[in-house]
């Protein structure tokens, strides 16, 4: 079963075992959370309560009953099973686009996506191929289409020339 990382525990929250989580996905994932896996452990941990506010998830895990226990989880990555993540057709996770072939709207093969860096205003795609290595923002007027099943992304050629670095 493939697991995907959905967040990172940044600290204990309060006195009753709750943890504060930096999310790597949308709030909806945390609102319906029933279980998680933690880095370094392969067993399922049931979620007693999960909320999302001010850009962070707050989770109470089964068998984590006080601040000291919660504090021991600081720095642990949180995972769920990939098949339990329900995404709309037009959304995807970063793992879906790593390795994706990139073509310009003119038909030129520009290579493949090596990595995605997340920043506040836009994610940055690093593309490598026969023309070198480029970084471009993932923005609506640049990305014309994303085909998850065939792992192909098409970028607007004119806009690509304006934003590539």
N, C-alpha and C positions, 0 to 999 in steps of 0.2 A: 504494500500500500504506500503510495507516494504521499509524503507530508509536505505542507507548505508553511513557511514562517509567516505569522500574522502580526507579531509584535515582540517587544522587548520589555521585560520588567525593569523599571527604573528605580523603584523604591517601595518600601512598605508605606501604607496609607492608613492612618488611624491606629487604633489599639486592638482591633478584633480580627486581624489576619488578612485584611484587604491589601491588594497590591495595585500600584499605579503602573500602567502599561503604555509605552510609546507605540502607537499602532502603525502597521505597515499596510493597512487596508482600510476600507470604508467602515463607518460606524455600524452599519447594518450587520456586519459579520459578528460584532461583539454583542449586539442586542439579542441575538438568538443563540448565543454560545452555550453549549451544554457540557462540553468536555474540552480538554487541551492535552497536549504533550509538552513537556519541558525539555530543553536541551540537556543532554546527558542522561535522560531517563526514557525508557521505552514504554512505560505503562501509561494508561489513560488516567487522567485526573479529572474528576467531575467538578463542574463549576456550579457553585451554590447560587451566586448572584453575579451579574455583569451589567454595568452601565457605561454610558459614554457621555462625557461632558467636557467642554472647553478643550477639545482636541486630544483628550486622553481617555483610555478605557480604564475602568476600575473594576477589579475582579476579586471575588471571594472564592477561594478554592476549598474543596472538601479536605478535611484533616489539616488545614492551616488555620489555627484558632487564635493566634496572638501575634503581636507586632514582631517579636523575635523570630518566630517561624517565617513570617512574611519577609523579613529583612534578609534571611538566608537565601531567598530566591532572587535577590537583586542581581541583575546581569544575565539572568536566564532568558533564553529565547522561547517564545511560545509558538507552537505548531498545531495545525489541525490536519485531518485527512483531506487530500485534494478533492476527492469526489464529494465531500460535504460542503464545498464552497460553491454556491450557486451564483453565477454571474450572468447578467443580461448579455445578449448576443453581441452588443457593441462594446463590452468591457472585457478586460483581460488583466492578468497579473504580469509582473515583470518577467517571470520565468517563461511565459508564453512567447515573448518577443526576443529573448536572447537567442541568437543563432538564426534569426529570421533573415531571409534574403531581402535586400533593398534594391528597388528599381526606381528610376526616375520616370516621370510621366512620358518622357520621350522614348522610353524603352531601354535605356542604358542600365546595365547591371552595375550597381555601385558597391556591391559586397554584401556583408552581413553585419548584424548588430552584435557587438562584443559585450557591451555593458550599458546599464541605465543608471544614471546618477539622479537622485531626487533632490530637488530644490524647491523652495516655496512657490515661485512663479511658474515654473515648467520643469518637467523631467528632461534630462539631457541624454540623448542617444549617442553612443560612440559607434561609428560605422567604419569598418575596415574592408578594403578591397583593392582592386587593381589600380585605382587612382589615388591611393594613400589612405590615411586615417583622418576621419572628420568627426566633428561633434556638431550636433544640431539640436535645437529644442523640439520637444514633442508638442507642437501647437497645431490647432485646427486648420490654419491656412497653408500649412506645409504638408501634413499627412493627408493624402487623398483617400487611401484605403488600407485596411489591415485585414488580411485573410489568415485567420488563426489556423484553420485546418490545413492549408498549404504552406504556412509559415512564410508569407510574402507581404511586404509592405511597399506601397507605392507613394513616392514623394513628388510634390509639384516641382518640376525642374526649375522654373523661374524663381520660385521662392527659395529653393535649395541654394541657388547661387548667391542669394542675398543674405542668408543666415548662417551658412557653414563657416566653421572656424577650424 
